[in-house]
Amino acid sequence: MASQTAPAVPQPTYRDGDFVPTREVPFSAELDEMIAEIRAGNAPNIGRFCGYCCAPMGETEACGICGESTEQTPAVDKIDRDLAQIYHAKRKREGLYVHLAAWSGILLATGLTILMILLLPGWTKVFAIIFLVLGGYFAGVFFGNVLIQGFAYRAGLKMFAKRWAAWRAGRMEAL
């Protein structure tokens, strides 16, 4: 029995710290926003999309994300449902990391507040409550937005690359 090896997962490309879409990982921020609007019921799933990566094309003859021309792969008029789920899963992965980090900051501030209540004498415990409100907010914002946001975005792109490669392989087998 021949052993089957999984295809290599393409890695996202970064230039000066910013993600650069490639043919191997053709993530489109514009398509991501469009899918979010479609899922929310604010936009229809109609348009002119790249036949290779489904990025919005408008009236151009070549995709600005993957470089595929309409001569090589004809444009499509709808976003594939499975691809939309991949984009949605990427957002969920990012959100999970950001929310976990924010809640960690809030829990840290809560723990410090409890410690302050135990250690501060008398009326000075009021400072602990003020710290809980302000410290919890700022710790949540710092941990969730500043500290972890870049990591969450990169983790979402890695997951997107893996699932997109599998989706593309499945489409190629279907043809």
N, C-alpha and C positions, 0 to 999 in steps of 0.2 A: 504494500500500500504506500503510495507516494505521500509524503508529508506536504501539507499545504501551509505556506507561510503567508502571513498577513502582509498586504502591501505596506510599504513604508509610509508613515504619516508625514506629510509635508509640514515644514516648520514655517511659521509666519516670518516675514522679512521686516526688519526695522532699519530705518536710516535716521541717524541723529536722534534716536529714541522714539521716533514716530513710526507707526505701522505703515507699510507700503504694500498695497494690494498687488498680487502677482497672479499669474495663470494658475499656479498650484494652490494658492490661498486667495481666491478672489472675493474677499469680504468687501461689501459695498455699504458704507454708512448711509447712503441715500436709500438703498433698498431696505436696510434695517429699519429706518424711519417709516418707509412706505408700508412695510409689513406690519409694524406696530399700529399704524393708522387703519389698515385693513382689518386687523384682529380686533381693534376697538370698535369697528363698524363705522368709522368716519370716512372711509374711502373704498371705492370698488376695486376688485382685483382685475383691472383691465389696463392695458397700456402696450407699450412696445419694449420688450425686454430682450437682452442678449440670449441667444439660443444655447450658449455654453454655460454662463454663470448666472443668468437671469437679472443682471444689473439693468436698471433703466437706461434706455438708449436714446429716446427721443427720435429725431430724424437722422441721426448720424448712421454711417454705414459700418463703423467699427466700434467695438465696446471700449470705453475709457478705462475699464477695470482690468479685463483679461486680455484685451487686444484682439479678440476674435472678430472677424468680419462677417457680415451677413452673407457673403458669398460662400464662406466655409461652412457656417452653421446658420440657417435662417433664423430670424428673430421670432420670438413667441409673443403671444398676446396676453398670457396669464402667468402668474408666478406659481410654480409647482408647490403643492400643499406640503410635501415632505421637506422641501427646502425652506419653506416658511417656518416649519417646526424647528429646523436646525437653527435658524436665526433667533427664534423665540427661546430656545434652550440656551443659547449663548447669553442672552439678556438675563435669563433666570440664574445662570451660573454666576455672572457678575454680581447680580443683586444679592445672591446668597452670601458671597464673600463680604460685600460692603455692609450688609445688615448684621452679619455675625460680628464684624469688627466694631461697628457702631454700638451694638449691644454690649460688647466686651468693655468698651469705654464707659458706658452707662453703669455697668455692674462694678467697674473699678471705682467710679465716683461714689457709688452707693456704699461700697465697702469702706472707703476712706471716710465717708460721712458717719457711718456707724462707729468707726474708730474715734473720730472727733467727738461724738456724743459721749462715748465712754470716758474719754480723757479730759475733756474741757469741763471746767467747774461752772456751776450755776447758770446765770443768764448768758454766758458766752457760748452756750450750746446753740444759740440763734445763728451764729456764724456757720455752724455745721449745716443747718437747713439752707442757708443762703448758698453754701458750697454745693449742696446736693442739687439745687436747681441750676445754678450757673455752671458748676463743674460737670454735672451730668450732660448738660447740653453741649458744652465745648469739648468734652472728652468724646462724646458720640460723634460729633462733627469731625474732630481731628482723626480719630481712629478710622471712621468709615469713609471719609472723603479724602483726607490728606494722606494718611499713612498707607492705606490698603488699595486705593483706587487704581493705581497703575498695575499692581499685581493682579487685581481682579480682571482688568481689561485684558492683560496678557493671558491669563488662565482661560478666559472666555474665547479668545482667538485660537488658543491651542485646541480647545474642545471643538470649536467651529471647524478648524482645519481637519481634524480627525473625522468628524461626521460628514463634512463636505466631500472628502476623498471617498468615503464609503458610499455616499449618495451618488456621486459621479460614476463610480465603478458599477453600481447597480443600474444606472441609466445606460451605461455602455453595454452591459450584458443584455438589457432589454432590447437594444437595437439589433 
